[in-house]
């Protein structure tokens, strides 16, 4: 017997009708099963199959989740069903009245689905729902920011996007209503980042953009690479400010970057936090070509390995797949490929990448500050009459 959603609905309805037909306060699982068997000729055999047992189990659990019946005692089957259920007749009229109230309170473009399935949440959210639905009826809504709309509606500018569960609860209710910020005429603002660009930035067909995780290294990079004669060609420098860059990076659109032509190089601490930030950037912004700054990480590793290795704090963890993703991106970096092609002997040493991977897998860390301003100048600086850049 083939079973589909229609059959599933029929099974649920037949069980519900059977419960309504009896006067007792309780119904046995055995009676529910017999009712299911009586639906048609094929049903007894079907209910013995894994698919049939699952369908019956789902129908009973749906009746429980809707508070139509309540289990008595402990589960007595492998599927978690009980031998006996209490019929919640006192709740039936109350639930119908509540559903009617939900339907009256919520109108398109808001949707009913969530609150019909979770009526208790409607009681908790009723005041917020009323404010949002009243606003939806207004015409000619001016487009403003999320925080501005939150203040207008709830006297709390952080009610949609605040820190903590309570101060962002408005966003939860909005989602439960099937609405977006656009539905209530507002938009999220992009958090800006701090950056520098070369004078010819907008005239270049392709640019190299460096994202530096920490403040000290950012300023050292600007003075000794961007503002000096250097082997590294940096057309734009972005201060990542730790994890903040994951959200603020969308501000890059304000600089008219070309996702196909421009290259981005991320440089952070050689630790779980730094690797995770880089991988988050890859996941959040797949349209951009973002690579690890290979020469920077190589320098940090070589300088850091001259000291005793330091273990990463216990609260920091990096997933193995993130290490693999980071190493793969490092090996694919156009910066590394340029260096490889410039080696006249044809032998390009990549053993440091193997060492870097072992370092991360071993739970050690080296801060990017290991590459001090002095070391940066020594490694990447060039004479003014030597115009070579990579």
LINDAJO-V611694 format. One line per field, one symbol per residue. burial: 1 if it has 9 or more other ideal C-beta (glycine too) atoms within 8 Angstrom, else 0. A space follows every 50 residues. Layout:
BEGIN
burial=???
END
This chain:
BEGIN
burial=00100011011101110110000001111011101110100010011000 01111111111111001110110000000011111111001100100110 11001100011101110010110011011111101100000001111111 10110101111100001111101101111010111110010010101100 10000011111111001101111111010101011111111101110110 11001011000111111111111111111111001001011111111111 11111000100100010100011011101111101111100010000000 0110111011000111110110001110111100000000
END
